[in-house]
Amino acid sequence: MASTARYDAIIVGGGHNGLVAAGYLAKERLKVLVLERRPIVGGACVTEELIPGYRVTRTSYVASLLLPEIIRDFRLKDYGFQVLLPEPHSFYPHPSGRYMIWYADTAKTCREIAKYSEKDALAFPKFEADLAELQPFVDEILRTTPPMFPPHGIKEMFEFAQFGRKMLKLGDRKLKHFMELMTASCYDYLSKRFESDEVMAAIALNGLIGTCVGPMSPGSAAVMLHHSIGGTIEGQPGAWGYVRGGMGGLADAFLKSVRDLGVEVKTEAEVARFIVEGGVCRGVALSNGDEHRARLVASNLDPRRTFLRLCEKGTLPEDFTQAIRDFRVQGSSIKVNCALSELPDWKAIPGKDPDAPHQQAMFELAPSIEYLELAYDDLKYGRPSKRPMIDGNCASTMDDTLCPKGHHVMSLFVQYGPYRLKEGTWPEIREKVGDDIIDTLAEYAPNIKKAIIGREVLSPWDLEQTFGLTEGNIFHGEMTPDQLFFLRPAMRWAQYRTPIRGLYLCGSGAHPGGGVMGAPGRNAAREILKDLRK
């Protein structure tokens, strides 16, 4: 049964970028429809019940990168969006029983680093200052529509030259630093600046999150840059925090905001294909047979799903289709969500007091560069890491809305778990891999096994099945330099437009990529509005 309502724009996928794009279009008085396959919006920003009374952030787990102007433009705080900042922000326990605690206050962090290396404690402020020097340039790039590459014709050459001028304005020293970050491995970059293995590993883990690279892989420093330069949350530059109510609290605030702007949102509305007539996208057909027509469609799904599953054969040029087939999307991350009867009792700092600073901080199991590289070696050979890197937190120490008083919920983001396994299937090995992850955590916090009263293990396969992330890639595609900026998702197709007129890409598979940032949705809306004004 076809829909009779017509829209100016249809957004496919109700994740945060889809809601951002929808909201900006609605602000310009467009009639906008958002279609979401699941019963709730948010995409990977969702809070759901694990067991009765225990609510977990199932996938994405902390906030930092969300653009400040998006928070303002959608009045998210008025709609209940609140970020709780842990201070200290990170706790690094080590197998020896030693530990570091890192703070927003650089002087305090340096005192912790000095426990491992006085030289590194002196080097750390310069490391932070050098990254901060690049912040304005990176901020501008995040908000920029990439120039055409390679440029054809005078107009494109001029636009490309304008971008080149921006880079040259950095000056030789900063430009060299930026290019080093774009091409080096975390280890090569950090070993020039630090001597302590523990300190390097603490920083390097930012270069591994969600990506099929190890600390010694060229390009991993670019991923580290992406995660190291966070946004300004609650007045703190580069801060990371917990969203009150879990990451679903952000999705709920977006939903209320865009609905007040007039956006129509339909859940349990799975899109089966784009309706393309005469080379122009005219709407979408749903799995239940309904059709919705619009002047344009923007896909918040990943590029593989958008172009290889929803575009009918013959609607795309073969060279573009091949470029999307070649776009690397293998997922490498596992998410473990737990309901706890008590907090981890760490060997390094015994005690289970929820007000203890280290209990509120994010805990990072990344004791050395070698440890991280060996975890990556497992991925390379098609097996989950036996001793993985774990980026965890118990947000319930700061957020009393998530579970019963005195109990807690724990989030574990784990590297690595390959989507493509050499042996077995994820449904067969999932729980055994979950056991290995908890065994690793128990080496640092021996009480954790008896504390778990409910557990969920989400492999890359599960992330694909449940959340629609092709191959379980949390960023809609690898975030290495060969798939960034004017190469994302394909050469000459990085400006949010696609080979099908009226069809746009507004999700993390477009520039500037993944993370709960909102920039792809905002940038795509800007380009859509430009086209509508022509």
Disulfide bonds with the S-S distance in Angstrom:
none
